[in-house]
Amino acid sequence: MGNADDLRQSILEQVAAYYEAAHADRSFAAGKDRVQYAGRVYDEREMINMVDSVLDFWLTAGPWAQKFEKKLGKFLGVREVLPVNSGSSANLVALTTLCSRQLDDPLLPGDEVIVPATSFPTTVNPIIQNQLTPVFVDSNYGDFNLNVSQLEEAVSDRTRAVMFAHTLGNPADMDAVMAFVKKHDLYLIEDTCDALGSKWDGKALGTFGQLATLSFYPAHHITMGEGGAVYTNRPKLAKIARAVRDWGRDCWCGYDNPTNGACGRRFDREVPGIPGYYDHKYLYSEIGYNLKITDPQAAMGVAQLDKLPEFIAARKRNFAFLYENLCQYESFIMMPTWEPQADVSWFAFPMLVRADAPFMRHEITRFLEQNGVETRLIFAGNITKQPGYAHIEKRVIGDLAVADDIMRGGFFVGVYPGLDQPRLDYIVETFAKFFAQL
Ligand SMILES: Cc1ncc(COP(=O)(O)O)c(C=O)c1O
């Protein structure tokens, strides 16, 4: 074993040296290197943790996953964190949890869930996948969040839940949302895939509703490559969500799996009509999936969590710099806005080309991309206009005119911590070049 420990130590030192030789160079050649809108930000710690985990060869979620859950739970200030293999899976698990027949008041097929038309696809898809009906409200100019003034109009006797993403990290008006869900006794799922670290009135986003979700795809605030999480303060919901994630299995032994189960009652279960006792590990209380992560992913996540406070600070700084330098184009491009209660851990810097600007969105995004500045569009625009959603069962509130306008003119550039001053300056210079040629 002594030899194995020495070998491990030497491998990890080599990994650090390899990082330094192969990955550490972050220099930037303006006009040659692309300025990404997002990307993984890492150093030798992520690589060392991952290799360490591979040398353990646990593979499935294990000791590193346990460490990650605890650490993320502490950061968020929540009791229960369940890592899953993507933000999309997190949304699926969260909404499916609310459909569980283990709840006194589950969502049932045909029930309605209010969601903004300007949504990421996989915030809406679990509604459809669970045979519920999405009711689309419009969004706001400025923060691109759901338009809370339409919520009352969206209510019917089948309304049971509200689900939405805090768009690109910018909090929705949570005073209005909470007053609404309380008044109508609705479930709330917050998709905080883009909003890790954002707060409303000092309270972490994701802690307002029953359940919330995160993505750890490389574009997000921290990454595991692919990955995500569901989090909640309610142990009963966490237990159901774990079952949904883990094949539908009722057993909640988690990482502690002694012979007789963590509950000590593994062989006490009975199934009506089946003589004898039944192994709890093979009892299925939910219609589940397998959406679990692997331990090397979690190992990377643990290193990323150490960097999270600095990542959030960098996103805020980068946003502030772009805001200060791009505001001069306000007459052509609508700048982002946020509420006074919002403390925003920005995912990106969103903008909207005004309808009367002397150019169209594709002209500026094409120019930026051709000059090496990456751009992306805001979610699915008006998702009801996407081809895959043409035939879904739905209700629509109003004419979704703002969602249409976001689909016409919205886009964003990055603010991620990988943007150092030369890259930020290059973004600003490229915007200036575009406007100079008008
Ligand atoms: C708001 C929102 N929800 C969900 C997701 C899905 O996350 P993932 O790509 O990890 O499936 C994303 C992805 O970017 C997102 O932005």
The ligand as an SDF file (V2000), in Angstrom:
LIG
                    3D

 16 16  0  0  0  0  0  0  0  0999 V2000
  -32.2130   28.1600  -17.4010 C   0  0  0  0  0  0  0  0  0  0  0  0
  -31.6920   26.8170  -17.8010 C   0  0  0  0  0  0  0  0  0  0  0  0
  -32.3330   25.7260  -17.3970 N   0  0  0  0  0  0  0  0  0  0  0  0
  -31.8910   24.4920  -17.7130 C   0  0  0  0  0  0  0  0  0  0  0  0
  -30.7630   24.3170  -18.4700 C   0  0  0  0  0  0  0  0  0  0  0  0
  -30.3220   22.9350  -18.8190 C   0  0  0  0  0  0  0  0  0  0  0  0
  -29.1000   22.5790  -18.2480 O   0  0  0  0  0  0  0  0  0  0  0  0
  -28.2100   21.4240  -18.8980 P   0  0  0  0  0  0  0  0  0  0  0  0
  -27.5860   21.9680  -20.1270 O   0  0  0  0  0  0  0  0  0  0  0  0
  -27.2090   21.0810  -17.8330 O   0  0  0  0  0  0  0  0  0  0  0  0
  -29.1300   20.2940  -19.1890 O   0  0  0  0  0  0  0  0  0  0  0  0
  -30.0710   25.4350  -18.9400 C   0  0  0  0  0  0  0  0  0  0  0  0
  -28.8840   25.2360  -19.7770 C   0  0  0  0  0  0  0  0  0  0  0  0
  -28.1330   26.0750  -20.1170 O   0  0  0  0  0  0  0  0  0  0  0  0
  -30.5460   26.7240  -18.5930 C   0  0  0  0  0  0  0  0  0  0  0  0
  -29.9140   27.8260  -19.0080 O   0  0  0  0  0  0  0  0  0  0  0  0
  1  2  1  0
  2  3  1  0
  2 15  2  0
  3  4  2  0
  4  5  1  0
  5  6  1  0
  5 12  2  0
  6  7  1  0
  7  8  1  0
  8  9  2  0
  8 10  1  0
  8 11  1  0
 12 13  1  0
 12 15  1  0
 13 14  2  0
 15 16  1  0
M  END
$$$$
